[in-house]
Each structure stands twice: as structure tokens, then as C-alpha cells.
Amino acid sequence: MRKLLVFAFVTLISVSAMAQQVDLRKKITVIGTAETEVTPDIIYLSISLKEYLKDGNSKKKVEITDLEKQLYNAIQSAGISKENLTINSLSSFNTAPEKKKNPDFLVSKQYRLKVTDLNKWNEIIGSVDPKGVAYTNVDSYDYSKIEPLKKELKIKALQAAKAKATYLVEALGNQLGSVIDIQEQNNESYPVYRANMMMKASMADDGGSAPEIDFKKIKLSYVMNTVFEIK
């Protein structure tokens, strides 16, 4: 009997504790959104230069140093710091022995260029011997003020949620209380470049012009799932 009473007492305490944990507050759940689009203003481009033979004659080779000089001069003429151009890789670890052994050996170099004005890109690549350009490509892209913009959008989404909750609650003759819960969602859509951003040697051989760059905008969209108390 005593064991039965103890069990009943423990059960009563457990039920009482569970009842105290139940949130009996009146609540409203709303969603706030904010979005915008921005054009990338930082673009990292990869450029591959390669030596070539004029008329297939090894004695009339266009050296990589000449092509590299053209690229550096074009960058300086465009007002871009040469520090923005770095070498990604060289086609051979040690080219001197290979060139001595094989006169037709062609050296290639890959570079990475940081630009902030896409209009200057055609000017730069158009100043380099097109037959010496193996390809150009986009490595990555970004927006210089992306972090402050993200913060601003999150705040706007939260404010939109509160404003919505306020007029809905007041329409029923109540008042909006403090926020109980906030959950963040985001949808960041980064752009892709057009196919003609890639320029291969075959285009250059056909007298192809410098590639056009046309970026879509970066789309930032934030959603705030919120729960407010109803007074």
C-alpha cells in the first residue's frame, strides 16, 4: 500500500511538472521577407597564354615572355595594378631542358586576374596576340559590400514580419507582445556567365574578337520565420 502511495505521489509530481512546461501563451506565427539584386563588382578571371609557331616554323616562335609582356602592358594601360595579376601555373616544372631537347616545345602559363570593371576586360584581352591566348575563363565573383547588405536585408525581413504580425493582431482587437522565436532562411543566387566568356585558341585562329562578359546579378533573398506573443 505504501509503495502504491509513493508511486501515485511521484506520478502526481510528474504530471504537475509537465503542466508547468506547457506554453499557454497566445501566439501568432508570421513570415517576413526582404530581397534585392546586385551586380558583381569583383571578378576573378583565369587567362592561359601559350607560345605558338608562326607558319609552323620553330624558328619563328612567339615566346611566352612576349605574350606576358603584352598582358602586363595591357593591364597597366587599363589602370589596373599589376599586383592584381598572379601566375597560377606553368606548363612545365623546368622548361629549359625541354626546350633545348625539343625546339617545337611550346610553353604555356596560366594567370589569375582580379578586375572590378568588366568594361576593361575586352580592352585588356584585345591587346594581347589572340593566337597566344589559349582560353579565358571566370574563376569566381563577389560583391564588395555583400556582408553589410546581408545584414540590412535580414533586419528588413524581421521588421516586415513584425509589421505584419502587428496589423493582424490589432485587427482582432489585441496587442502584439514580445517576440518568442526567430528562425532565419536565406536564398542566395550567384550569377553564371555566358558561354562566349570562354575564348579558345581556335577562335583566335579565326580572327575572333575578344570575348564579351555579361553577368547576371547576384540575388539575395532572406526569410524570417517569427513567433510573437499576443497580449
C-alpha positions, 0 to 999 in steps of 0.5 A: 500500500505504501509503495502504491502511495509513493508511486501515485505521489511521484506520478502526481509530481510528474504530471504537475511538472509537465503542466508547468512546461506547457506554453499557454501563451497566445501566439501568432506565427508570421513570415517576413521577407526582404530581397534585392539584386546586385551586380558583381563588382569583383571578378576573378578571371583565369587567362592561359597564354601559350607560345605558338609557331608562326607558319609552323616554323620553330624558328619563328616562335612567339615566346611566352615572355612576349605574350606576358609582356603584352598582358602586363602592358595591357593591364597597366594601360587599363589602370589596373595594378599589376599586383592584381595579376598572379601566375597560377601555373606553368606548363612545365616544372623546368622548361629549359631542358625541354626546350633545348631537347625539343625546339617545337616545345611550346610553353604555356602559363596560366594567370589569375586576374582580379578586375572590378570593371568588366568594361576593361576586360575586352580592352585588356584581352584585345591587346594581347596576340589572340593566337597566344591566348589559349582560353579565358575563363571566370574563376569566381565573383563577389560583391564588395559590400555583400556582408553589410547588405546581408545584414540590412536585408535580414533586419528588413525581413524581421521588421516586415514580419513584425509589421505584419504580425502587428496589423493582424493582431490589432485587427482582432482587437489585441496587442502584439507582445514580445517576440518568442522565436526567430528562425532565419532562411536565406536564398542566395543566387550567384550569377553564371556567365555566358558561354562566349566568356570562354575564348579558345585558341581556335577562335583566335585562329579565326580572327575572333574578337575578344570575348564579351562578359555579361553577368547576371546579378547576384540575388539575395533573398532572406526569410524570417520565420517569427513567433510573437506573443499576443497580449 
